[in-house]
Structures are given as C-alpha cells and as structure tokens.
Amino acid sequence: MFWKKKDPFKLIPVLPTSHRNILMHAIEISNEPVVRMDNEAIIDFSENGRLTRKFIMECHSLEVLDGEVSVVGFHDNPMEMWISENYQEFASYCEKMHWLKIQGPAS
C-alpha cells in the first residue's frame, strides 16, 4: 500500500514593523484565537498583558493560531516573522497598513 506524502506547510516570510498591530489583527480575524508566547498560553490581549513591544521583542517564540491552524508567528527572532500561506489576504492587508513587508513567496 502506498501513502501519498502530505504537502508541506508553506509560510510567507515577512519583515514586521508593528508586531502588536499584526498580532492583534490576527487575533481579530481568528474564529478561535489561541496565542502562545514561549510555549505559554496568553489570554490577556490588552496593553497591560504580555502582547506589548517589550515582551514581544524579548520572547523566543510567539504564534497566533486559529484553533489549531497557525496564522502568524516567529521562532528565535521577532524580526523573522512568517504568515501561513492560507492567510495571504491577511498578509496583504498588513502590508497595505505598513505593519510589515512581505519578503517573498510562500515556501
């Protein structure tokens, strides 16, 4: 029996200029937003919580998911953010708002 290999998960590389705006918009468009920062669930999305520039720039891993599907995130370097290929419209909107610059096609 032969199994078809699942297509790899493709990501759009982006250069963020406004991390908080990108993340807040990702949360806004998600039906079931889940935010993980350094493997901890974040539930306070206010400016008093950890989704501020200071905490974002100091963390090593951040991801916004819609249920179990990744929307946007980064690992190791907050300036090397990615957006899931399924959210191309979201990426284009963020670029139009000058919150990020799309660095290339999904790969």
ZAFINU-692448 format. One line per 10 residues: number of its first residue (from 1); their letters; for each residue x, y, z of N, C-alpha, C. Coordinates in steps of 0.1 Angstrom, whole numbers. Example, Ala and Ser with C-alpha at 12.3 -4.5 7.8 and 13.67 -1.06 7.14 Angstrom:
1 = as = 132 -57 78 123 -45 78 132 -33 78; 128 -22 71 137 -11 71 129 0 79 .
***
This chain:
1 = mfwkkkdpfk = 8 -12 0 0 0 0 9 12 0; 6 22 -8 13 34 -9 5 46 -3; 12 54 4 6 66 10 11 78 3; 2 87 0 6 100 -6 12 109 5; 23 114 2 30 123 11 22 136 13; 20 140 25 13 153 27 21 165 23; 14 174 16 21 186 12 27 194 24; 39 199 23 45 206 34 37 219 37; 38 223 49 32 235 54 40 247 49; 34 256 41 41 267 35 39 280 42 .
11 = lipvlptshr = 50 288 44 50 300 51 54 312 43; 48 324 45 52 336 38 62 343 47; 74 346 43 83 354 51 80 369 51; 79 375 63 76 389 64 86 396 73; 88 409 71 96 417 79 86 427 87; 84 424 100 74 432 107 79 446 111; 70 456 111 74 469 116 65 473 128; 54 466 129 45 468 141 39 455 146; 47 448 154 44 434 159 30 434 165; 27 443 174 14 443 181 2 445 172 .
21 = nilmhaieis = 3 454 162 -8 455 153 -10 443 145; 0 436 140 -1 424 133 -8 413 141; -3 412 154 -8 401 162 -23 404 166; -26 416 169 -40 420 173 -49 418 161; -45 421 149 -53 418 138 -55 403 135; -44 396 137 -45 381 136 -56 375 146; -55 380 158 -65 376 168 -79 380 164; -80 392 159 -93 397 155 -100 389 143; -92 384 134 -97 377 122 -99 362 125; -94 357 137 -94 343 140 -108 340 147 .
31 = nepvvrmdne = -114 329 143 -126 324 149 -124 319 163; -113 312 165 -109 307 178 -94 310 181; -92 323 185 -78 327 186 -71 320 198; -59 315 195 -50 310 206 -36 316 204; -31 322 215 -18 329 214 -9 321 223; 3 318 218 13 311 226 26 319 225; 31 323 237 44 330 238 53 322 246; 64 318 241 74 309 248 67 297 254; 58 291 246 50 279 250 41 281 261; 37 293 264 27 296 274 15 302 267 .
41 = aiidfsengr = 3 299 271 -9 305 266 -11 319 271; -14 328 262 -16 342 266 -31 345 264; -38 350 275 -52 353 274 -55 367 276; -46 375 281 -47 390 282 -41 397 270; -50 401 261 -45 408 249 -45 423 250; -47 428 262 -47 442 265 -32 447 265; -31 461 266 -18 467 267 -11 464 280; -19 459 290 -14 456 303 -9 442 304; -12 434 293 -7 420 293 7 419 286; 10 407 281 23 404 276 24 407 261 .
51 = ltrkfimech = 13 411 254 14 414 240 18 428 238; 29 432 243 34 446 241 48 444 234; 52 455 229 65 455 221 76 450 230; 77 454 243 88 450 252 88 434 253; 76 428 256 76 414 258 78 406 245; 72 412 234 73 405 221 88 405 217; 95 415 219 109 416 214 118 408 223; 114 404 235 122 396 244 119 381 244; 108 378 238 105 363 237 112 356 226; 112 343 227 119 335 217 110 328 207 .
61 = slevldgevs = 97 327 211 87 320 202 74 326 205; 67 330 194 53 335 195 45 330 183; 33 326 186 25 322 175 10 325 178; 3 329 168 -12 331 169 -18 320 160; -27 313 166 -34 302 159 -49 305 158; -55 300 148 -70 300 147 -74 285 150; -77 282 163 -79 269 167 -66 261 167; -64 252 157 -51 245 157 -43 249 144; -48 259 137 -42 263 124 -33 276 127; -21 275 123 -12 287 125 -16 298 116 .
71 = vvgfhdnpme = -16 310 121 -18 322 113 -5 330 111; 1 333 122 13 342 122 22 338 134; 35 340 132 44 338 143 59 339 140; 67 336 150 81 336 147 88 326 158; 100 322 155 108 314 164 122 319 164; 127 322 176 141 327 178 143 342 175; 137 347 165 140 361 162 127 368 158; 122 378 166 110 385 163 110 393 149; 122 395 144 122 402 131 122 392 119; 121 379 122 119 369 112 106 362 113 .
81 = mwisenyqef = 95 370 111 82 365 112 77 359 100; 67 350 101 61 343 90 46 343 91; 39 342 80 24 341 80 21 328 71; 12 321 76 7 309 69 2 312 55; 6 304 45 2 307 31 -13 308 30; -21 301 39 -36 302 38 -41 316 42; -32 324 48 -36 338 52 -30 349 43; -29 346 30 -23 356 21 -30 369 22; -43 369 22 -51 381 23 -48 389 35; -46 382 47 -42 389 59 -28 395 58 .
91 = asycekmhwl = -19 388 51 -5 393 49 -6 406 40; -14 405 30 -15 417 21 -21 429 28; -31 426 36 -38 437 44 -27 444 53; -20 436 60 -10 441 70 1 449 62; 5 444 50 14 452 42 9 465 38; -4 465 34 -11 477 30 -11 487 41; -13 482 54 -13 491 66 1 495 70; 11 490 63 25 493 66 30 487 80; 24 476 84 28 469 96 39 459 93; 40 455 80 51 446 76 54 447 62 .
101 = kiqgpas = 65 440 58 68 440 43 70 425 40; 62 421 30 63 407 25 77 405 18; 84 395 23 98 393 18 99 384 6; 89 376 3 89 367 -8 77 358 -8; 77 349 -18 66 339 -19 67 329 -8; 55 322 -6 55 311 4 64 300 0; 71 295 10 80 283 7 79 273 18 .
***
